[in-house]
Amino acid sequence: MPLELAQAVAATRRAELLSQLEVVLRNQPSKLTLEIGCGHGHYLAAYAATHPDEFCLGIDIIRDRLERAEKKTRRAKLPNVAFLLTEARMLVENLPKNHVLEHIFVLFPDPWPKRRHNKHRLIRPDFLDLLATKSAPGARLYFRTDHGPYFEEAAGFFQASSRWNLVNEPWPFEQPTVFQNRALDYQSSVVALTDQA
């Protein structure tokens, strides 16, 4: 895709996202719970039902998944959850200044297992730095994967980060996802935002 066309597409997507965020976040608390790659919304719907005081936002890049997630939350009559079709970096970059992330869930993201594709993994130093700029003091990032090499790589990034620290805390809420049910084994990290700039 030519550069000018790619820039025009990105600008259109950003404008659409900003418009959606204005509607979705109107009259919502300033601190948000975000699930990146929410799939069909099983985890986030269950989380929202047990945390009615939190506003939960789920994002995914596949429309069909989000349509199923929205049906699930409508049936459950959950007013504190919404879903958006967008990718993680775009959402975080465009989060309005009056909203911050307090809880971030990244559950079984695509591990991009081939070495040449590792650069596409979500948990990377540049994304962690961006996430820190849009998170509340003491925010928590919850990461879970069934791919050992990805878990080890992410742990290294967490340990090397000046903004995030691995903490020994229990997982805050258990609700098996589709991928968790398929996994033979999985590993989890709880990471806290530090107050260092």
Secondary structure as a PSIPRED ss2 file (coil, helix, strand):
# PSIPRED VFORMAT (PSIPRED V4.0)

   1 M C   1.000  0.000  0.000
   2 P C   1.000  0.000  0.000
   3 L H   0.000  1.000  0.000
   4 E H   0.000  1.000  0.000
   5 L H   0.000  1.000  0.000
   6 A H   0.000  1.000  0.000
   7 Q H   0.000  1.000  0.000
   8 A H   0.000  1.000  0.000
   9 V H   0.000  1.000  0.000
  10 A H   0.000  1.000  0.000
  11 A H   0.000  1.000  0.000
  12 T H   0.000  1.000  0.000
  13 R H   0.000  1.000  0.000
  14 R H   0.000  1.000  0.000
  15 A H   0.000  1.000  0.000
  16 E H   0.000  1.000  0.000
  17 L H   0.000  1.000  0.000
  18 L H   0.000  1.000  0.000
  19 S H   0.000  1.000  0.000
  20 Q H   0.000  1.000  0.000
  21 L H   0.000  1.000  0.000
  22 E H   0.000  1.000  0.000
  23 V H   0.000  1.000  0.000
  24 V H   0.000  1.000  0.000
  25 L C   1.000  0.000  0.000
  26 R C   1.000  0.000  0.000
  27 N C   1.000  0.000  0.000
  28 Q C   1.000  0.000  0.000
  29 P C   1.000  0.000  0.000
  30 S C   1.000  0.000  0.000
  31 K E   0.000  0.000  1.000
  32 L E   0.000  0.000  1.000
  33 T E   0.000  0.000  1.000
  34 L E   0.000  0.000  1.000
  35 E E   0.000  0.000  1.000
  36 I E   0.000  0.000  1.000
  37 G C   1.000  0.000  0.000
  38 C C   1.000  0.000  0.000
  39 G C   1.000  0.000  0.000
  40 H C   1.000  0.000  0.000
  41 G C   1.000  0.000  0.000
  42 H H   0.000  1.000  0.000
  43 Y H   0.000  1.000  0.000
  44 L H   0.000  1.000  0.000
  45 A H   0.000  1.000  0.000
  46 A H   0.000  1.000  0.000
  47 Y H   0.000  1.000  0.000
  48 A H   0.000  1.000  0.000
  49 A H   0.000  1.000  0.000
  50 T H   0.000  1.000  0.000
  51 H C   1.000  0.000  0.000
  52 P C   1.000  0.000  0.000
  53 D C   1.000  0.000  0.000
  54 E C   1.000  0.000  0.000
  55 F E   0.000  0.000  1.000
  56 C E   0.000  0.000  1.000
  57 L E   0.000  0.000  1.000
  58 G E   0.000  0.000  1.000
  59 I E   0.000  0.000  1.000
  60 D E   0.000  0.000  1.000
  61 I C   1.000  0.000  0.000
  62 I C   1.000  0.000  0.000
  63 R H   0.000  1.000  0.000
  64 D H   0.000  1.000  0.000
  65 R H   0.000  1.000  0.000
  66 L H   0.000  1.000  0.000
  67 E H   0.000  1.000  0.000
  68 R H   0.000  1.000  0.000
  69 A H   0.000  1.000  0.000
  70 E H   0.000  1.000  0.000
  71 K H   0.000  1.000  0.000
  72 K H   0.000  1.000  0.000
  73 T H   0.000  1.000  0.000
  74 R H   0.000  1.000  0.000
  75 R H   0.000  1.000  0.000
  76 A C   1.000  0.000  0.000
  77 K C   1.000  0.000  0.000
  78 L C   1.000  0.000  0.000
  79 P C   1.000  0.000  0.000
  80 N C   1.000  0.000  0.000
  81 V E   0.000  0.000  1.000
  82 A E   0.000  0.000  1.000
  83 F E   0.000  0.000  1.000
  84 L E   0.000  0.000  1.000
  85 L E   0.000  0.000  1.000
  86 T C   1.000  0.000  0.000
  87 E C   1.000  0.000  0.000
  88 A H   0.000  1.000  0.000
  89 R H   0.000  1.000  0.000
  90 M H   0.000  1.000  0.000
  91 L H   0.000  1.000  0.000
  92 V H   0.000  1.000  0.000
  93 E H   0.000  1.000  0.000
  94 N C   1.000  0.000  0.000
  95 L C   1.000  0.000  0.000
  96 P C   1.000  0.000  0.000
  97 K C   1.000  0.000  0.000
  98 N C   1.000  0.000  0.000
  99 H C   1.000  0.000  0.000
 100 V E   0.000  0.000  1.000
 101 L E   0.000  0.000  1.000
 102 E E   0.000  0.000  1.000
 103 H E   0.000  0.000  1.000
 104 I E   0.000  0.000  1.000
 105 F E   0.000  0.000  1.000
 106 V E   0.000  0.000  1.000
 107 L E   0.000  0.000  1.000
 108 F C   1.000  0.000  0.000
 109 P C   1.000  0.000  0.000
 110 D C   1.000  0.000  0.000
 111 P C   1.000  0.000  0.000
 112 W C   1.000  0.000  0.000
 113 P C   1.000  0.000  0.000
 114 K C   1.000  0.000  0.000
 115 R H   0.000  1.000  0.000
 116 R H   0.000  1.000  0.000
 117 H H   0.000  1.000  0.000
 118 N H   0.000  1.000  0.000
 119 K H   0.000  1.000  0.000
 120 H H   0.000  1.000  0.000
 121 R C   1.000  0.000  0.000
 122 L C   1.000  0.000  0.000
 123 I C   1.000  0.000  0.000
 124 R C   1.000  0.000  0.000
 125 P H   0.000  1.000  0.000
 126 D H   0.000  1.000  0.000
 127 F H   0.000  1.000  0.000
 128 L H   0.000  1.000  0.000
 129 D H   0.000  1.000  0.000
 130 L H   0.000  1.000  0.000
 131 L H   0.000  1.000  0.000
 132 A H   0.000  1.000  0.000
 133 T H   0.000  1.000  0.000
 134 K C   1.000  0.000  0.000
 135 S E   0.000  0.000  1.000
 136 A E   0.000  0.000  1.000
 137 P E   0.000  0.000  1.000
 138 G E   0.000  0.000  1.000
 139 A E   0.000  0.000  1.000
 140 R E   0.000  0.000  1.000
 141 L E   0.000  0.000  1.000
 142 Y E   0.000  0.000  1.000
 143 F E   0.000  0.000  1.000
 144 R E   0.000  0.000  1.000
 145 T E   0.000  0.000  1.000
 146 D C   1.000  0.000  0.000
 147 H C   1.000  0.000  0.000
 148 G H   0.000  1.000  0.000
 149 P H   0.000  1.000  0.000
 150 Y H   0.000  1.000  0.000
 151 F H   0.000  1.000  0.000
 152 E H   0.000  1.000  0.000
 153 E H   0.000  1.000  0.000
 154 A H   0.000  1.000  0.000
 155 A H   0.000  1.000  0.000
 156 G H   0.000  1.000  0.000
 157 F H   0.000  1.000  0.000
 158 F H   0.000  1.000  0.000
 159 Q H   0.000  1.000  0.000
 160 A H   0.000  1.000  0.000
 161 S C   1.000  0.000  0.000
 162 S C   1.000  0.000  0.000
 163 R C   1.000  0.000  0.000
 164 W E   0.000  0.000  1.000
 165 N E   0.000  0.000  1.000
 166 L E   0.000  0.000  1.000
 167 V C   1.000  0.000  0.000
 168 N C   1.000  0.000  0.000
 169 E C   1.000  0.000  0.000
 170 P C   1.000  0.000  0.000
 171 W C   1.000  0.000  0.000
 172 P C   1.000  0.000  0.000
 173 F C   1.000  0.000  0.000
 174 E C   1.000  0.000  0.000
 175 Q C   1.000  0.000  0.000
 176 P C   1.000  0.000  0.000
 177 T C   1.000  0.000  0.000
 178 V H   0.000  1.000  0.000
 179 F H   0.000  1.000  0.000
 180 Q H   0.000  1.000  0.000
 181 N H   0.000  1.000  0.000
 182 R H   0.000  1.000  0.000
 183 A C   1.000  0.000  0.000
 184 L C   1.000  0.000  0.000
 185 D C   1.000  0.000  0.000
 186 Y C   1.000  0.000  0.000
 187 Q E   0.000  0.000  1.000
 188 S E   0.000  0.000  1.000
 189 S E   0.000  0.000  1.000
 190 V E   0.000  0.000  1.000
 191 V E   0.000  0.000  1.000
 192 A E   0.000  0.000  1.000
 193 L E   0.000  0.000  1.000
 194 T C   1.000  0.000  0.000
 195 D C   1.000  0.000  0.000
 196 Q C   1.000  0.000  0.000
 197 A C   1.000  0.000  0.000
